């Protein structure tokens, strides 16, 4: 089974001068800040017409100060995130595991307006690839 890649959900870049890069992407490209912290900034590129988009996850460019070393609860650096259908998530896990990839998983916290599960692995040169899928079960009210 090939991955049902829908589109980019997020691109993360490490930068030397975070404030000048944020200014560049805001002023030149008109990107809006979704979340800003001292060491990283999430910029909205556009709306997603997808399951993640339906729960307010925008397409994003994330800029990280080069000296910042996040733990896995924040994000990864120098990565590409592709949205996949929720129905493909478990099958993709099995497919990648069978090919020998080291896999990491993360569920996105209640503090965000959208719920998702992410599957992380590395390409042959060590760049992080993320498959992110809307988690419809997390949208369900607790019983």
N, C-alpha and C positions, 0 to 999 in steps of 0.2 A: 504494500500500500504506500503510495507516494503521499507526502503531506499535502493537505488541502490548504495551502497558503492562500490567504485572502488578500493580504497587503502588509506593508510595514505598519506596525503599531507604534514603534518607538525606535529611535536611533540615539545611542549614547556616545558622546565624544568627550575625551579629556582635553582640556585647554590650559594654556599657560596663564592667560589673563582673563579671568572669569567675567569681571565687570565690563571690560571692553567687548568681549564676545557677545554678552547678553545685549549690550547696546547695539552692536552691529546687527544681530538678528532681529531685534525689535525695530530699529530705525530703517534698515534697508529692506527687510522682508516683511515687516509688519506682524511678526509673531507675538503672541500674547503670553505673559507669564501666568502659568497655572500654579506653580509652587516655587518659592524662592527660599533658600537656606544660605548661610554664609559660604558653604563649599560646593553647592550645586543648585541648578535652576532648571525646572521643567518648563519648556515653552510649547504652547499649543501651535501645531502646524495647521490643523484643520479638523473638521468633524469626520467621524467614521460612520459609514453607512454599513453597519455590521452589528453582530450581537454585542460586542464591547461598546460600540458607539451608542447603542440603544440604552445603555446604562451609564452614559456620560463619560466614557473613556475617550479622550480625543487622540488624534495622531500627534505624537510628540517628538521633539528634539530635546535631549537632556544634555546639558553642559556641566561637566564636573571639573573643578579646579584640579590641576595635575597632581598637587600634593595630597589631595584627599584620598583616603583609603577607606571606602565604605565597607561595612559588614554586609552580609547577604540580606539583611532585613531592609536595607535601603535600596540597593540596586547593584548592578555590575557596571564596570567601565568598558569602554570600547566594545560595545555590543550592538547587535541587530536583533530587534524583536519583531516577529511575524505573528499575526493573528491567525489562529486555526480554529475550525469549528469545534465546539465543546464535544460533539459526538465523536470526534477523531482523537481526542486527547489520550485516552488509555491505549488505543491502538498505536499511536505514535510512540508512546513510552515503550511498549513492547518491541516495536520495530527497531528503535534506536538502541535499546538494551541488547537485542539480538545481534546487532552490528558491532557491539563491544564499546559503545560510548559510555563514559562516566556521566551519570545523570544527577542533576540536583533539581529539587522541586520547591516551589514557594507558592503560598496562597496569600493574596493581597489583603491587607488589614481592613478592619471595620471603619477605620478613620477616613478611608477614601470613599468617594461617591459611587464607585463601581467595584464589583467583586470579580475576581479572576483567579485562575491557577496558571502558574508558569512552569515550564520545563526548560532547564538550562543544560547546555552541553557545549563543547568546544569544537571549532573547525580545525583542520590540520595544522594551522599556524598559531593556534591558541586563542583566537578571537571567540568571544562568547556569543552563542546563538541562543535566542529565547523563542520558544513557542508559547504564546499566551492565548488562553481561551477564556471567554466569559464563563463564569461559574453560576449557572442558573439556580442551582440548589441553594447557594448562599443568598439569593434574592428572596427566597421563601421565608415568610415569618416563622419564628420559633413556635413550636407547639407547646 
